[in-house]
């Protein structure tokens, strides 16, 4: 029997694959593509920004962390194995754990924007001094970071390897910027281009 890698299967037919769409790639892409960048004077702009924070909260509420599995009768050991200092729940896993906290601090340092990530939706309404694109990129990066921390959590349970926070943050920014740049390059202001230039140069 001949085994073919999943990456090869997800390649286009022209590249020798069979054109299967990668769920991982689509998950990341949809974090950006569902948000319109055009400014809407009817108030939809504010709504679309708020929806990012809402979706982040929705994702956090549905992930099967150990505390949720315990309520379902499926998990007995509630300890978060990466730090062994607290139970694995949403608050600790994504915000209070030293690993997650370091990821968030690194991300915000690179963005040069600081706020409590648990108040992402509220920050959208208070951050009017930032351009539309900067707010959208900031929100998308934080949402993707949560997704990537969850990937690290699942991967570490199998591979016993945890990537450095800097690697995770750099990849999150790279993924988000590349998608925004391809989709909204014509709509960027000079300020947006300088801000993105600083991010990509780090």
LOGU-84819 format. One line per 3 residues: their letters; for each residue x, y, z of C-alpha. Coordinates in Angstrom, 3 decimals, decimal comma. Each point is the difference from the previous one (the first is absolute). Last residue first. Layout:
BEGIN
a = X:Y:Z | ...
This chain:
BEGIN
xxx = 10,107:42,079:13,148 | -0,098:1,448:-3,541 | -3,498:-1,355:-0,655
xxx = -1,445:1,923:2,910 | 1,809:3,247:-0,825 | -1,213:-0,162:-3,602
xxx = -3,542:-0,664:1,180 | 0,061:3,223:2,018 | 1,562:1,953:-2,887
xxx = -2,597:-1,360:-2,444 | -2,874:0,818:2,349 | 1,239:3,572:0,472
xxx = 0,312:0,448:-3,772 | -3,600:-1,176:-0,357 | -0,906:-3,490:-1,152
xxx = -3,085:-0,529:-2,192 | 1,869:-1,277:-3,071 | 1,796:-2,661:2,047
xxx = -3,253:-1,414:1,388 | -0,162:-3,677:-0,995 | 3,617:-0,982:-0,564
xxx = 1,280:2,188:2,830 | -2,683:-1,171:2,417 | 0,800:-3,648:-0,693
xxx = 3,768:0,456:0,290 | -0,394:2,101:3,150 | -2,082:-2,647:1,769
xxx = 2,293:-2,936:-0,761 | 3,208:1,901:0,794 | -1,398:1,360:3,268
xxx = -1,019:-3,470:1,169 | 3,334:-1,524:-1,099 | 2,005:2,604:1,915
xxx = -2,157:-0,517:3,092 | 0,427:-3,791:-0,044 | 3,759:0,131:-0,559
xxx = 0,435:2,627:2,736 | -1,982:-2,179:2,419 | 2,619:-2,791:-0,418
xxx = -1,459:-3,229:-1,315 | -1,211:-2,668:2,462 | 0,927:-3,629:-0,631
xxx = -1,389:-3,043:1,799 | -1,164:-1,328:-3,392 | -3,467:-1,216:0,999
xxx = -1,107:2,208:2,906 | 2,160:2,794:-1,367 | -1,944:0,004:-3,260
xxx = -3,351:0,604:1,696 | 1,248:2,888:2,137 | 2,001:1,455:-2,878
xxx = -3,103:-0,070:-2,204 | -1,987:1,746:2,752 | 2,731:2,638:0,200
xxx = -0,303:0,349:-3,788 | -3,762:0,617:0,127 | 0,420:2,553:2,788
xxx = 2,729:1,700:-2,054 | -2,341:0,083:-3,008 | -2,549:1,981:2,019
xxx = 2,684:2,396:1,248 | 1,425:0,500:-3,499 | -3,486:0,577:-1,460
xxx = -0,743:2,674:2,587 | 3,253:1,871:-0,617 | -0,362:-0,308:-3,776
xxx = -3,538:1,377:0,181 | 0,956:2,857:2,272 | 2,963:0,943:-2,185
xxx = -2,187:-0,199:-3,110 | -2,689:2,302:1,381 | 2,559:2,581:1,079
xxx = 0,931:0,462:3,660 | -1,256:2,960:2,051 | -3,356:-1,753:0,144
xxx = 1,344:-2,619:2,394 | -2,773:0,232:2,585 | -2,665:-1,915:-1,954
xxx = 2,394:-2,687:-1,138 | 1,503:-0,204:3,486 | -3,397:-1,088:1,330
xxx = -0,052:-2,953:-2,398 | 3,516:-1,065:0,985 | -0,600:0,276:3,736
xxx = 1,479:-3,397:0,880 | 3,073:1,118:-1,941 | 0,689:2,643:2,702
xxx = 1,527:2,907:-1,893 | 3,297:1,065:-1,607 | 0,751:1,028:-3,574
xxx = 3,586:0,163:-1,276 | -0,908:-2,818:-2,414 | 3,316:-1,723:0,746
xxx = -0,382:0,623:3,728 | -3,620:-1,122:-0,166 | 1,025:-3,314:-1,536
xxx = 2,835:-0,541:2,475 | -2,312:0,765:2,937 | -2,646:-2,393:-1,342
xxx = 2,504:-2,832:-0,495 | 1,461:0,593:3,472 | -3,451:-0,208:1,547
xxx = -0,654:-3,247:-1,836 | 3,180:-1,576:1,363 | -0,369:1,429:3,525
xxx = -3,553:-1,318:0,217 | -2,489:2,732:0,928 | -1,376:0,879:-3,454
xxx = -0,745:-2,907:-2,330 | 0,266:-3,105:2,183 | -0,854:1,718:3,285
xxx = -3,222:1,670:-1,071 | -1,154:-2,856:-2,211 | 0,476:-2,703:2,620
xxx = 2,865:-2,384:0,634 | 0,446:-0,121:3,761 | 2,949:1,815:1,512
xxx = 3,717:-0,172:0,687 | 1,050:-2,992:-2,089 | 1,568:2,423:-2,547
xxx = -0,371:-1,816:-3,311 | -2,103:-2,826:1,472 | -3,082:2,091:0,757
xxx = -1,346:-2,079:2,877 | -3,609:-1,204:-0,243 | 0,728:-3,743:0,327
xxx = -3,352:-1,806:-0,002 | -1,244:0,626:-3,530 | -3,015:-1,445:-1,824
xxx = -2,975:0,492:2,313 | -1,544:2,803:-2,025 | 0,758:2,508:2,750
xxx = 3,548:-1,356:0,025 | 0,245:0,594:-3,762 | -0,836:3,654:0,596
xxx = 2,725:0,324:2,642 | 2,468:-1,822:-2,245 | -0,444:2,418:-2,896
xxx = -2,410:-0,916:-2,776 | -0,171:3,321:-1,828 | -3,483:1,457:-0,207
xxx = 0,184:3,100:2,165 | 3,330:1,099:-1,397 | -1,331:-0,163:-3,551
xxx = -2,988:2,148:0,909 | 2,208:2,554:1,746 | 2,199:0,261:-3,103
xxx = -3,115:0,240:-2,165 | -1,281:2,886:2,096 | 3,308:1,813:-0,152
xxx = -0,047:-0,261:-3,773 | -3,695:0,922:-0,121 | 0,776:3,347:1,634
xxx = 1,983:1,067:-3,040 | -2,820:-0,962:-2,342 | -2,505:1,925:2,124
xxx = 2,145:3,134:0,061 | 0,305:-0,031:-3,791 | -3,708:-0,722:-0,380
xxx = -0,822:3,457:1,368 | -1,706:1,401:-3,092 | 3,115:1,930:-0,992
xxx = 1,685:-3,228:-1,102 | 3,779:0,085:-0,327 | 1,186:-2,762:-2,290
xxx = 2,097:-2,663:1,696 | -2,545:-2,807:0,026 | 0,683:-2,746:2,575
xxx = -0,812:-3,580:-1,029 | 3,285:-0,266:-1,885 | 2,207:0,516:3,015
xxx = -0,778:-2,838:2,405 | -1,158:-1,901:-3,069 | 3,589:-0,386:-1,194
xxx = 1,172:-1,662:3,192 | -2,781:-2,574:-0,003 | 0,469:-0,517:-3,733
xxx = 3,665:-0,882:0,448 | -0,748:-2,536:2,737 | -2,918:-1,481:-1,938
xxx = 2,304:-0,663:-2,957 | -1,966:-0,179:-3,250 | 0,540:-3,157:-2,019
xxx = 1,457:0,811:-3,428 | 1,346:-3,410:-0,999 | 3,698:0,798:0,107
xxx = 2,608:0,079:-2,788 | 0,544:3,748:-0,055 | -2,539:0,530:-2,805
xxx = -2,451:-2,103:1,963 | 0,231:2,518:2,823 | 1,662:-1,003:3,257
xxx = -2,187:-1,229:2,861 | 0,885:-3,654:-0,664 | 3,702:0,908:0,076
xxx = -0,386:1,708:3,370 | -1,850:-3,097:1,247 | 3,027:-2,134:-0,809
xxx = -0,434:-2,930:-2,377 | 0,302:-3,622:1,105 | 0,538:-2,792:-2,527
x = -1,270:-3,473:0,911
